Amino acid sequence: MSMFSRFNEAYYRFKLNQKFKGHAATAAIGELICQQMAHHQAPNYVEMTFSSSDGEDFIVTTRRHTGKTPHQLRQEAEDKLLIACRSLVAAGFTYTEGAQSWRPPLGPSASPLLNKIDKLEAQVTVLKNFAESLKFVRPSLEQERLEALKLCDEIEVNGNMS
C-alpha cells in the first residue's frame, strides 16, 4: 500500500471518528448504511437482511431522520383503508370476503336502514330490560311480561313486528 493510500485511509478514519465521536466501527457501519440509502435512491428507508454466524437472519431497517418508520407508514395506510371501506359501506357498496372487488349498490344507500336497525335494536334492549323489571315491580303482570319478552325475541329473530 502506498504512502498516499495509507494517508487517505488514516484521514478517512479520522474524519469518521470525528463525525461519530470516537466510535470508529459504528462510524464505518453508519457510513456504509448511508451509502446504501443513496445507492438505492431510497426516499425514506431501506431494509437489509443479514445472517449471523449461527444462521439466524436479521433485518436492519434504516430510515431518514425526517422520515416515517415502516410501521407508521403501514398504520397510516390501514387508517385510510378503513375510512375508504366505511365510506363505501355508507354509500351502499358491499364486499364479500375473498371477492376481487366491491359490488355497487343495487338501490339506495343502506346507511339510513342500518341506522334504523341500530335504533330498533336499542329499543328492543330497553323493552327487554323493562319487561324484566316488571317481574320485581308488579308480579301480577307476569303474563304481560312474558308476552313482551316473546315479542322482543320474535323481533330479534324475524325482524318484524306484528
C-alpha positions in Angstrom: 0.0 0.0 0.0 1.4 3.3 -1.0 2.0 6.1 1.5 -0.7 8.2 -0.2 -3.3 5.4 0.2 -2.3 4.9 3.9 -2.7 8.6 4.4 -6.1 8.7 2.7 -7.3 5.7 4.8 -6.0 7.3 8.0 -7.6 10.6 7.1 -10.9 8.9 6.3 -10.8 7.1 9.7 -10.0 10.4 11.4 -13.0 12.1 9.7 -15.3 9.2 10.6 -14.0 9.3 14.2 -14.7 13.0 14.4 -18.1 12.6 12.8 -19.3 9.8 15.1 -17.4 11.0 18.2 -14.8 8.2 18.7 -16.8 5.2 17.6 -14.9 4.2 14.5 -16.6 0.8 13.9 -20.0 2.3 14.4 -19.0 5.2 12.1 -17.9 2.9 9.4 -21.1 0.9 9.5 -23.1 4.1 9.6 -21.3 5.5 6.6 -21.9 2.2 4.7 -25.6 2.3 5.5 -25.9 5.9 4.4 -24.3 4.9 1.2 -26.9 2.2 0.7 -29.6 4.7 1.1 -28.0 6.8 -1.6 -27.3 3.8 -3.8 -30.9 2.6 -3.8 -32.2 6.2 -4.0 -34.5 5.4 -1.1 -36.8 8.3 -0.4 -37.5 7.2 3.2 -36.0 3.9 4.3 -34.1 0.8 3.3 -34.1 -2.7 4.7 -31.2 -5.1 4.6 -31.1 -8.8 5.6 -28.1 -10.2 7.3 -27.3 -13.7 8.5 -25.4 -14.3 11.7 -22.7 -17.0 12.0 -25.2 -19.3 13.7 -27.6 -19.0 10.7 -30.2 -16.7 12.2 -31.5 -13.9 9.8 -31.8 -10.3 10.9 -33.4 -7.4 9.1 -31.8 -4.0 9.7 -34.1 -1.0 8.8 -32.6 2.4 8.3 -34.7 5.4 7.8 -34.0 9.1 7.2 -34.2 11.1 10.4 -37.2 13.1 9.0 -38.9 10.1 7.5 -41.5 7.7 9.0 -40.9 4.2 10.1 -42.4 1.4 8.0 -44.8 0.7 10.9 -46.0 4.4 10.8 -46.5 4.2 7.1 -48.4 1.0 7.3 -50.6 2.4 10.1 -51.5 5.4 8.0 -52.3 3.2 5.0 -54.6 1.0 7.2 -56.3 4.0 8.6 -57.0 5.4 5.1 -58.3 1.9 4.0 -60.7 1.8 7.0 -62.0 5.3 6.1 -62.5 4.2 2.5 -64.2 1.0 3.4 -66.6 2.8 5.8 -67.4 5.3 3.0 -68.1 2.5 0.5 -70.4 0.8 3.0 -72.2 4.1 3.8 -72.7 4.6 0.1 -74.3 1.1 -0.2 -71.5 -0.9 -1.7 -71.0 -4.4 -0.4 -67.9 -6.6 -0.2 -67.7 -10.4 0.3 -64.5 -11.8 1.9 -62.3 -13.2 -0.9 -64.1 -11.2 -3.7 -62.0 -9.3 -6.1 -64.0 -6.1 -5.9 -66.7 -4.2 -4.2 -70.3 -4.5 -5.6 -72.1 -1.3 -6.3 -75.4 -0.7 -4.5 -78.5 -2.3 -6.1 -80.7 0.5 -4.8 -80.5 3.5 -2.5 -77.8 3.6 0.2 -78.2 1.1 3.0 -76.9 3.6 5.6 -80.3 5.0 6.7 -81.6 1.5 7.0 -78.6 0.4 9.1 -79.1 3.4 11.4 -82.8 2.5 11.9 -81.8 -1.1 12.7 -79.4 0.1 15.3 -82.1 2.3 16.9 -84.6 -0.6 16.8 -82.1 -3.0 18.4 -81.5 -0.4 21.2 -85.3 -0.1 21.7 -85.7 -3.8 21.9 -83.0 -3.9 24.6 -84.8 -1.2 26.6 -88.1 -3.2 26.2 -86.4 -6.4 27.4 -84.9 -4.6 30.4 -88.3 -3.0 31.2 -90.1 -6.4 30.9 -87.5 -8.0 33.2 -88.0 -5.2 35.8 -91.8 -5.9 35.8 -91.1 -9.2 37.4 -89.9 -7.4 40.5 -92.1 -4.4 40.5 -95.5 -6.0 39.7 -95.6 -9.7 39.9 -99.3 -9.6 38.9 -98.2 -8.6 35.4 -96.3 -11.8 34.8 -98.4 -12.9 31.8 -97.9 -9.5 30.1 -94.2 -9.5 30.9 -93.8 -13.0 29.3 -95.7 -11.8 26.2 -93.4 -8.7 25.9 -90.3 -10.9 26.1 -91.7 -13.2 23.5 -92.4 -10.3 21.2 -88.9 -9.0 21.7 -87.5 -12.4 20.8 -89.6 -12.5 17.6 -88.4 -9.0 16.6 -84.8 -10.1 17.1 -85.2 -13.4 15.2 -87.6 -12.4 12.4 -87.0 -8.7 12.2 -90.7 -7.8 12.1 -93.3 -6.6 14.5 -96.8 -8.0 14.5 
